[in-house]
Amino acid sequence: MVYVIGLSLVMAGAILPATTTNWMASAYHSIRPCRAMEQVLHQLEHESKLTGISYQQESRPLQAQGLSNGYLKRLARALETHFERFSRNESEQFKYIQDLNLIANIFDDRGVKHVLAALEHPHAYTTSLLLGRNTLIGDETALGLANLVASGGGNNQNLTWLALGGTAITRNGIGSLYKALGTRPFSLLGFDYTYRPSWSQRILPLRTNPIADSFPQLHQASLLKELSLTGNRLEDEEMLELTKSILQTNITMLGLTNNRLSPRGIRDLLPLTKHLQKLELSMNRGIGDEGAILLANALKSNDTTIETLTLVECDITQTGADAFRSIFPENTKLKHLLLSHKDNGRIRAETLQSIKEATAPNWDRSKRH
């Protein structure tokens, strides 16, 4: 019986919308209690350290386990017990609580509310909270997270890493998070693959891109260090607003992998070469040699701050690679330039090796300082 239901869920995932498969998965897990979850609850409530378990059990036992709101309520109670035991030196820190990975489950905002309440415990030590690919959570969760980050209660200053990609969050929820990230230093905020419209929505769009819509508010996240926006179908015309906002923040890493950028968008991003340390542009095939040349010319400047630039699968040929090779030795900042080794061999291996060797002095120089 369980085998048949499980197979049906796998097949349904390919043809049914996420909300339908979430409901079916919930029914499946109500029949087969989550063994991983029961083990986690026992560890949190009774064990002092983790021994003799696998890497997955140690680091991500709660990812993709079909956890519903009921399970998250039980998890929250166990977390509070664990934090109390930790405060009395009855338990060490657990890796999977320090990096709390709840990706790809079936709970909604009500379930997350219980966990956020537990993280307000004065001895909570969670540093990263991963909630991506939970399609039923949205702005209520975003507002709760914003309050947790901005409030002075508990030990929530530890929390410095949030991943919310693939959720139902909207511009309003994103804006509340940006505002909270102007109240204290924060390491990373990720919205990877949040805007993924269906084919019918692409033909007749009924919902705008919440990531792009939030760019005018991004300047409020003044103390954020890293922002990841991979896979959100971002367009060239949205890059100017993104650039203007980032220049008003402390953001040093911007992830724009797998979007829809061309040389026009690259041109609007060029001011960030004097602000960012890391810029990820891979899998934007429209960039091509023209975009590569624009970036290379910007990196010739003595006041560039870029140390890492990724351009894998951007349709760059030998022409674009030669433009990057020409910036050395004048460029003294770039340590890591990743061009594609998969673009049908259109960049000579010796050029890639030459670029790698040219960046070596920049690594040595940074070590001396």
Residue, then its C-alpha position, 0 to 999 in steps of 0.5 A: m500500500v505504501y509503495v503504491i502511494g509513494l509511486s503515485l506521488v512521484m508520478a503526480g509530481a511531474i503533472l500536477p501543481a505543487t499545491t496538489t502534490n503537497w496535499m498528496a504528500s501530506a496524506y502519504h506521510s500521515i500513513r507512514p510516520c517520518r522516521a527521521m523526524e522521530q529520531v530527531l525529536h528523541q535526540l533533541e529531548h534526550e541525547s547529549k551528543l550525536t555519535g554513530i550517525s551518517y552525514q545526512q543524519e548529522s547535517r540535514p535530517l529534516q530536508a524533504q521529509g514531508l514535514s507538515n504543520g503538526y510535525l513542526k509544532r512538535l519540532a518547536r517543542a523539542l527545540e525549546t527542550h534542547f535549548e534548555r538542556f544546552s543552557r544547563n550543559e546537558s547537551e552539546q550543539f547539534k550541527y543540524i540545529q545550528d544550520l536548520n535545513l527545512i527545505a522542500n517540505i509541506f508545511d505552511d506559515r502556521g508551521v513556521k510560526h512555531v519554529l520561529a517562536a522556539l528560535e526566540h529562546p535565549h539560548a538558541y544557537t541557530t545561525s542559518l535557517l533554510l526554508g526554500r522550496n516550501t511552496l505554501i509559505g509566504d508573507e506571514t513567514a517573511l514578516g515573522l522572520a523580519n521580526l525575529v531578525a530585528s528584535g532584540g529578544g532571545n539569542n537571535q543575533n546568531l541568525t545571519w543566514l536565510a534561504l527562502g527561494g521557491t516560496a510564495i513570498t511577495r514583494n511585501g514580504i521581501g520588503s519587510l525582510y529588507k527593512a529588518l536587514g538594515t537593523r543589524p549585520f546579516s550574512l546572506l539572504g537567498f531568494d533562488y528560484t522564487y519566480r518560476p511562472s508556468w508556461s501559461q503564466r508566461i503567455l498571459p502573466l497574471r503575477t509580476n516578478p516579486i523579486a524585481d518588484s522589490f528592488p526599489q526597497l532593497h536599499q533598506a537592507s543596508l547591513l546585508k553582505e550577500l544576496s542570491l537571486t539565482g533563477n528568477r527570470l530577471e531581465d536587463e531593464e531591471m538591473l539599473e534599479l538593482t544597481k542603484s539600491i545595492l550601491q546604498t548597502n554593504i552587499t559585497m556578493l551578488g548572485l545572478t546566475n541563470n537569469r536573462l541578462s544580455p550586454r544591456g543588463i551588464r552595462d547597467l551592472l558595471p558600477l557594481t564592479k567598484h562596490l562588490q567583491k563577488l559577482e556571479l553571472s553564470m548561465n546568462r547565455g545572452i551575455g556573450d563576447e560583448g558583455a564579456i568585453l564590457l566587464a573586462n574594460a570595467l575591471k581594468s580600472n584601478d579602483t575595481t573591487i571585484e575579486t571573484l567573477t563567474l561567467v560559466e555558460c555565458d556563450i563567451t568565445q575566444t574573443g571574450a576570453d582574450a579581453f579578460r586576459s588583457i586586463f593583467p597585470e594592471n588588474t591587481k584585485l581579481k583572484h578568481l575568474l571562472l569562464s566556461h569549459k563547456d562552451n564547445g571548446r570555443i576558448r583555448a585551453e592555454t588561454l584559460q590556463s594563462i588567465k589562471e596564472a595571471t590571477a596568482p599574483n593577486w592571491d599572493r598580494s592579498k595574503r601579504h596584506 
